[in-house]
Amino acid sequence: ILVGVSISVTGLKYFKESRMLKASKLLSSVEVAVENQKIDDAILITNELSKNYSTYLQRGLAGLILSNALIFDDRQFEAESQLRELLTVESGVSWVARVRLAGLLLDMNKPAEALDVLPKEIPKNWIGIVNDRRGDVLMALGKKVEARGAWLKALDGYDNNGADGVATNMIKKKIATVDSSQAIEKKSGAK
């Protein structure tokens, strides 16, 4: 009986490792296809990953790589579709996909949709970047006060996660711009 259990465990381990290896090879193929500007090939390979390895990290990474290539190739709607798909499966990249999708939707002049993909409940390690993007979206919607509030939350999130000064300096500039704009509006309204 012990021999049977040992063989079964070894077989299962081999099966999982061989699937992981196959998914990794497919991810490498996506990278090569994108590097060679064969976007349609990358789509086919990513579709195979999606069909057979949907919960693997390699599927998520392939989707992120492909979405960037699609954006660069001026195929925003396909990139949007790819990123939205990453939100529906747990491949380990859903929060990266959310932030990228919100940015893409902003670029596509769809700020209300961008706001919808950024939920209020955010894992602790994502508070900075998600609130930074939320502030950008709110600003695009003309909601300066709410944007400022989101950026302040982003600063707190970055500070609590040891972010570098580049990210926090950019957010501070955004807040200063809102503050200056509000001061000018107050002066104009006072006259």
Salt bridges, closest charged atoms under 4 A:
ASP40 OD1 - ARG75 NH2 3.01
ASP73 OD2 - ARG75 NH1 3.28
GLU78 OE2 - ARG75 NE 2.70
GLU80 OE2 - ARG84 NE 3.02
GLU80 OE1 - LYS110 NZ 3.28
GLU85 OE2 - ARG59 NH2 2.90
GLU113 OE1 - ARG84 NH2 3.02
ASP132 OD1 - LYS174 NZ 2.69
ASP136 OD2 - ARG133 NE 3.76
ASP136 OD1 - LYS174 NZ 2.76
ASP179 OD1 - ARG148 NE 2.53
GLU185 OE2 - LYS144 NZ 2.37
